[in-house]
Amino acid sequence: MRKYPTRFILAVCMGLVASIGQTTPSKAETGSILVVFTKVGFVVGAGSGRGVLAFRGHEYPFWVSGMSIGATIGGSTSKLVGRALYLRSPYDIAGTYAAIGAGGALAAGAGGIYLQNAKGVVLQLKGVKVGMELSAAVSGIEITLK
């Protein structure tokens, strides 16, 4: 009889220890994003624009500025939509993003970009470009909340 209560207590203790060691799911969330960006350049390109992050039922406007170095010729305006992944707060979207990509537009075209900042936020954006631009460049983009 004495072994049964001891086994029961041991099983309960082992269950508690096992539950303490389990990891909790990530608290990172996803937001929706819209960006309008205008870029011009010849070898070195520069651009700026604005955007809005929709996160937890609120909208957070921001400014976008960037520069690219490489084969950039012409100018274009892009309207991009997508997702901001791995956000813990809306302020995580601010910062410097790096991307390596290629794209082009002649009158109208499609483009997409995948960016990541030092906080681990990933922007997955796609949309249309209007203008005349051809690029294969290394880009840096800065996002600042208004």
N, C-alpha and C positions, 0 to 999 in steps of 0.2 A: 504494500500500500504506500509506503513511503517513497518509492521510486516514481510513481505516477505523478504526484505533485511536483517533484523535482524536474521531471522531463517536461512537464507543462510550463513551468517557470523558465526553464532553459530555452524552450521553443519560443516563448514570448520574447525573451531577451534577444535571441538571435534574430527574430523578426524585426524588432526595434532597431537593432544595429544595422541590419540590411536596408531598412527604409531610410536611415540617416545617410547612408553612403550613396543613395541614388541621386543623380543629378536632376536639377529642375530644368524644364524646357526653357529655351532662350526667350527672353522678353523682347527681342528685336521684332519690329513690325515693318509693314510695307506701306508706302504712300504713293499717291498718283502725282504725276508731274507733267507740266506743260512748259515748253521753252520756245521762245522766238529769238533767233540769233542771226545777226547779219555779219558777214565776213568779206573782206577784200584783201587782195595781196598779190604780190609777185615775188616768189621765193619765200619771203617772210609774210605771213598773213596775220591780220589782227581783226578782232571782232568784238561785238558786245551785244547784249540783249537783256531780256527780262524773262521771268518765269514765275510760276506759282506751284507750290507744293500743297496738295490736299492731304491732310494727315489728322486722324482722330476727329473728324468732323469739322475741322477748321482749315482755313486757307492762309498760307504764309507766302507773301510775295518776296522775290529775291532778284538781284542783279547778277548777270553773267558777263564775264569778260575773259578774253582768251587770246592766245597767240600760237601760231604754228610755224615751224621751220622745216623746210623741205621743198618739194615740188608743188607750189601753190601758184596758180595763175587764175585771175578773174575775181569775181565777186558773186555772192549768193545770199539769200535769206532762207533760213530753214525754220520750219515750224515742226517741232518735235514733241511727241507725247510718249509716255512710258511709265516706268515704275522706279521708285527709290526704295531699294531693299536694305535691310539690316539697320533701320532707324530705331533708336531708343528714345529720342526726342526730336522735335522738328529742327532744333539747332544743330543736329549732327550733319545736316545737309551742307552747311557752310564749310568752306575750305577749298583747297587746291586739288584738282583732279588731273590725272594723267591718262592719256589715251594714245594709242597708235592705231591709225586707221587710214582707209582710203575711200574716196567717194568722188562723185562728180555730178554736175548738173549742166544741162544745155537747155535753156528755156524752162524746163521743169524736169525734175528727177526725184529719185528716192534716195534716202540716206538712213543710216543707222549708226549708233555709237554705243560703246560699252565703256563706262568710266568708273574709277574707284578713288576714294580719298583716303587719307591717313586714318580716319576713324572707322574704316571698313565699310562705309556706305557705298553701295553700288548703284549706279544709274544705268538703266537699260532704256534707251531712247530710240525711236524710229519716227520717220516722217518724210516730208517732202522738202525739196530745195527748189527755189526759183531763182534764175539768174544764169550766169555763165561762169562756171568754176570747174577746175580740175585740180585735184589735190591728192598727194600721197605724202603725208607729213606727220611729224611727231608734234602732238598738241598738248598744251597745258591750259586748263580752264579754272577760273576762280569763281566761286559762288559766294555771294554776300547777302545775308538777309537784310531786308529793308527795315 
